[in-house]
């Protein structure tokens, strides 16, 4: 009988924690730079969520992670699925640090609607005047668009 009560209690707690986390997860599995007022806030948030190869002075992003983010996880992560879209402003001399392991694409065509969307509210901060260099990572769904002279890097990483 004690075993049955214990199992029932565990099932009830498990169910209620799943129910509670699913409602909060809708808010904690997305990060959008539009929700932060300053460059320093955006940079700090993004640095906590990506592997950074150099310092950067500005950032804009739309990040989705089915498991939530480093400061919002309350349960063990499940199956991984994410879509990280971001742009950063770095020192142009650091561009090569970000392209290690990447292959420059032969075609200069790339879908850029996601790039325009993440900078909608801060468009003037992301002006470019040169032709982009397009990179991908073999075997992964990673796209990087580099404006070398400006030190502006757009990157999208998808894992489904």
Phi and psi in degrees as a GROMACS rama.xvg file:
@    title "Ramachandran Plot"
@    xaxis  label "Phi"
@    yaxis  label "Psi"
@TYPE xy
-61.3584  -38.3419  UNK-2
-63.4462  -42.1303  UNK-3
-63.6435  -41.013  UNK-4
-66.0821  -42.7232  UNK-5
-62.1806  -45.1153  UNK-6
-62.6698  -43.7416  UNK-7
-61.5165  -42.9249  UNK-8
-64.0204  -44.6599  UNK-9
-62.7457  -41.7118  UNK-10
-63.2515  -41.5455  UNK-11
-64.6071  -46.3545  UNK-12
-63.9187  -42.853  UNK-13
-61.1768  -44.4427  UNK-14
-63.9047  -45.8553  UNK-15
-68.3747  -35.5772  UNK-16
-69.3555  -35.6838  UNK-17
-64.5537  -42.0845  UNK-18
-64.3398  -45.6148  UNK-19
-65.0558  -43.372  UNK-20
-69.8973  -28.3672  UNK-21
-68.7632  -34.5085  UNK-22
-73.2143  -37.3306  UNK-23
-78.8041  -24.7587  UNK-24
-65.2503  -29.3931  UNK-25
-60.5972  -26.6573  UNK-26
-93.4086  -29.3515  UNK-27
-95.3117  0.848043  UNK-28
-102.559  8.6441  UNK-29
-132.843  137.452  UNK-30
-126.816  131.263  UNK-31
-132.115  126.809  UNK-32
-61.5166  -20.9703  UNK-33
-64.0809  -17.0618  UNK-34
-84.9598  0.997075  UNK-35
-123.383  138.703  UNK-36
-84.7518  -31.4567  UNK-37
-115.978  157.833  UNK-38
-58.3849  -44.3101  UNK-39
-62.6849  -38.3196  UNK-40
-63.0395  -46.0495  UNK-41
-62.5981  -42.6928  UNK-42
-62.9022  -46.5184  UNK-43
-60.7942  -45.8242  UNK-44
-61.2809  -48.7446  UNK-45
-66.3258  -39.4459  UNK-46
-59.7227  -29.7826  UNK-47
-73.5246  -17.4246  UNK-48
-112.578  -13.0839  UNK-49
-124.414  165.216  UNK-50
-85.1728  118.059  UNK-51
-102.326  134.985  UNK-52
-101.32  -4.72209  UNK-53
-166.952  171.767  UNK-54
-69.1922  155.536  UNK-55
-140.778  150.489  UNK-56
-102.263  -10.4787  UNK-57
-153.797  154.733  UNK-58
-155.136  147.839  UNK-59
-138.128  145.047  UNK-60
-161.438  157.044  UNK-61
-135.418  109.284  UNK-62
-115.293  135.874  UNK-63
-127.153  128.872  UNK-64
-139.19  117.411  UNK-65
-57.0496  -27.5  UNK-66
-90.9613  3.14683  UNK-67
84.0938  -169.488  UNK-68
-120.297  170.876  UNK-69
-53.9405  -35.2429  UNK-70
-94.888  3.7821  UNK-71
-125.995  2.06705  UNK-72
-73.8844  128.341  UNK-73
-117.469  -10.4488  UNK-74
-132.041  170.386  UNK-75
-66.3668  140.469  UNK-76
-66.1987  147.442  UNK-77
-101.307  -147.902  UNK-78
-59.8024  139.292  UNK-79
-87.2137  136.515  UNK-80
-156.67  125.788  UNK-81
-150.718  161.127  UNK-82
-143.162  103.555  UNK-83
-105.578  122.961  UNK-84
-125.301  122.569  UNK-85
-152.32  161.614  UNK-86
-132.729  140.544  UNK-87
-132.182  155.411  UNK-88
-112.323  116.251  UNK-89
-121.397  172.868  UNK-90
-68.6682  127.919  UNK-91
-53.2317  -27.6992  UNK-92
-70.364  -12.6879  UNK-93
-94.5699  -1.15692  UNK-94
-55.7454  -43.5603  UNK-95
-61.4812  -27.3035  UNK-96
-63.5378  -30.1767  UNK-97
-86.5656  -17.8773  UNK-98
-97.6331  -0.332004  UNK-99
-59.6723  130.481  UNK-100
82.7132  -1.68193  UNK-101
-100.444  157.899  UNK-102
-118.559  130.114  UNK-103
-70.138  131.952  UNK-104
-74.7823  142.145  UNK-105
-71.7211  -43.9764  UNK-106
-82.9967  137.327  UNK-107
-88.8435  -1.09217  UNK-108
-75.7059  135.886  UNK-109
-154.775  148.123  UNK-110
-75.4474  123.982  UNK-111
-119.724  12.1705  UNK-112
-60.1043  -39.1833  UNK-113
-63.6151  -33.816  UNK-114
-66.8124  -44.2809  UNK-115
-65.5463  -37.5649  UNK-116
-65.9185  -41.8478  UNK-117
-72.5171  -15.9503  UNK-118
-109.989  10.2325  UNK-119
-47.9641  -46.6718  UNK-120
-86.4107  -11.0625  UNK-121
-129.487  30.5912  UNK-122
-52.2604  -39.9751  UNK-123
-65.4749  -21.8886  UNK-124
-79.029  -8.81194  UNK-125
-123.963  32.0451  UNK-126
-70.418  136.64  UNK-127
-127.043  151.399  UNK-128
-129.613  -4.73759  UNK-129
-110.625  167.287  UNK-130
-74.4688  140.739  UNK-131
-79.0264  154.518  UNK-132
-103.357  134.098  UNK-133
-109.549  131.046  UNK-134
-128.259  153.899  UNK-135
-139.43  164.139  UNK-136
-109.139  119.262  UNK-137
-56.0484  131.817  UNK-138
84.1147  -5.748  UNK-139
-127.096  160.514  UNK-140
-94.4853  72.5001  UNK-141
-127.336  128.144  UNK-142
-124.543  136.512  UNK-143
-134.112  130.7  UNK-144
-115.257  117.99  UNK-145
-114.056  126.728  UNK-146
-105.947  89.2931  UNK-147
-58.1488  -50.2436  UNK-148
-62.278  -35.125  UNK-149
-85.4474  -15.7596  UNK-150
70.1865  33.7759  UNK-151
-111.524  126.149  UNK-152
-125.616  123.527  UNK-153
-99.6004  135.966  UNK-154
-140.636  139.868  UNK-155
-131.3  128.703  UNK-156
-127.245  122.316  UNK-157
-123.324  133.28  UNK-158
-135.978  119.403  UNK-159
